[in-house]
Amino acid sequence: DNSVDTSILMFVLHHTNNQKELIQEAARVSKKFVIIGEDVIRTKFDKLMAALHLNTSPWTKGNDSFHSEFKCVKMFKNLNLELVKTVQIPRLTYPIYPIVRNIYILRSVESENPARTLLQRAS
């Protein structure tokens, strides 16, 4: 617990089947912040590009893959993470993969963090 100042998860959530658990673990070990970078689905074109990405990627495909910005923010809130700031990477930053990407800077709500609460109960 609290072994690092900041945990960083950059564009990996869509490759895992355990997104919430991965975020909880990052929050548990972080003293200050969790930084998450992820592709954001806004349009049908984004869904198409995301599907193309997953189906041509050499890495695993998560069952719950990509989310809208609203769904990401809701998931963070449900995990008792405060959204400090969102930084948007514009769609055409990488013309070969034109999808909006967001960097979310999150802070653990210490007293209510479910990852810490569960671990404390287990101890």
N, C-alpha and C positions, 0 to 999 in steps of 0.2 A: 504494500500500500504506500502511496505517496513517494514512490522511489525515483520518479523523474519529474521535472518541472512541467514538461509538455509532451504529449503523445501526438504523433502525426500519422494519419491514415490517408494516403494520397491515391485516389482512384482505384481502390481495392474493394470497396463494399459490393459493387456489382459482380464481383468474382467469388463471393462467399454465400453460403446458405445460412450463415449465422450472423447477420448484420448487427442485430441488437446486442448479442453476446460479445461481439468484437468491440463495439463501441463501449459497452459496460466495462470491459477489461481495460480499455484505454483510459477511461475515466477513473477506474480504481487505482491505477498506478500513477496517475498524474496529480501533482500538487496544485497546478494552476490551470492549465488549458488542455483542450483536445482540439486539434486542427484536422478537419476532414475536407478533402477535395473530392468532388464527385460530379459526374456528368448529370445534367438536369434535363428531364423530359418536359418540353413545353408544347410541342406540336406533333402531328403525325409523322412529319419528316424526321423529327428527333427519334421517335420510336423506331422508324425504319433504320436510321443510322446506328442506333443502339443495338438492334437485332443483328445488323451486319457485323458490327464490332464483336459481339459475343460469339457469333457463328464462325468468325474467321480468326479469333484469338486463340493462341496456343494455351492460354490459361483456363482454369475452370470457369464454368458459368453458374452464377448464383440463381437459385429458383425464384427469388424475389427481386432480382437484378436492379433495374433503374427505377427512380421515383421522380415525381414532380417536386418542385421546390416546397410546395405546401406540405406534401407527405413527409419530406425530410425534416422540416421544421417541427412538424407534429411528433415525429418519432423522437427527436432530440428532447422535446418538452416532456414526453412521456417517460423518458429516461432521466428526468430531472437534471437536464443540462440547459444552462442559460445560453442563448444565442447572443454573443457579444457583438459579432460583426459578420457580414457576408460580403465577400469580394467576388465579383463576377468576372470570369475570363470570357471575353467576347467570342461569339460563334465563329468568326473567321480568323481567329488566332492561329488555328491549325487547319488550313484550307482542305487538306485531305480527309479530315474528320470534323466537318462543320457542325458542332454541337455546343450548346452553352455549357460551361462548367462553372461550378461555384466552389469557393473555398469558404468553409464555415469555421469560424473561431468560436469555440464553446468553452464555457467555464462550468465546472462541477458545482452543483448546489450541495455543498459538503454535508449538511445535516440530513438531507433527504435523498442522497445518491443511493439508488437501489443496489448497485454493485457493492458499495461499502456496507450497507445495512445487511445484506445477505451474508457477506463475509464475516461481519461482526457476530451475527447470530450463530454462525457455524463454529466460531472459535470457543 
